[in-house]
Amino acid sequence: MLKIEVEREDDGRWLAEVVELPGVLAYGTTRQEAVERAQALSLRLLADRLEHGEIVHPRLT
């Protein structure tokens, strides 16, 4: 399972980041929206890596 860290920015937006997948972060107007966007982005990234025969992540294999 990948951990998603969430924090609220000074401008009120929420930022969700998947630490184990560098570059996977997403903003949302609500906490839930940011988390859902980060989850979707994570799945797309992992699917792309699998499709291209790349190592996905040691915790996921």
TAGI-V578700 format. One record per residue. N is the residue number from 1. PSI is psi in degrees with one decimal (none if undefined). NEAR is the number of other ideal C-beta (glycine too) atoms within 10 Angstrom. Layout:
n->(N,N)
psi->(PSI,PSI)
near->(NEAR,NEAR)
This chain:
n->(1,2,3,4,5,6,7,8,9,10,11,12,13,14,15,16,17,18,19,20,21,22,23,24,25,26,27,28,29,30,31,32,33,34,35,36,37,38,39,40,41,42,43,44,45,46,47,48,49,50,51,52,53,54,55,56,57,58,59,60,61)
psi->(137.4,140.2,134.3,121.8,136.5,138.0,157.4,129.8,164.4,-28.5,3.0,-14.9,156.2,141.6,125.3,132.5,136.5,104.4,-39.9,-13.5,88.6,134.1,-8.5,99.9,151.7,144.8,154.5,160.3,-20.5,163.0,-46.8,-42.2,-42.7,-43.0,-45.6,-40.2,-39.6,-38.7,-45.3,-43.4,-39.6,-45.9,-41.5,-42.9,-47.0,-40.1,-41.1,-42.3,-43.3,-43.2,-33.4,10.6,20.4,158.3,129.2,-66.2,134.3,-36.2,-21.9,-3.6,none)
near->(6,15,8,19,11,14,11,11,10,5,6,7,14,20,16,24,18,20,11,15,18,9,8,21,17,20,14,17,10,10,14,12,15,24,17,14,17,25,16,11,17,19,11,11,17,17,11,11,15,12,8,7,6,10,9,14,14,7,8,12,6)
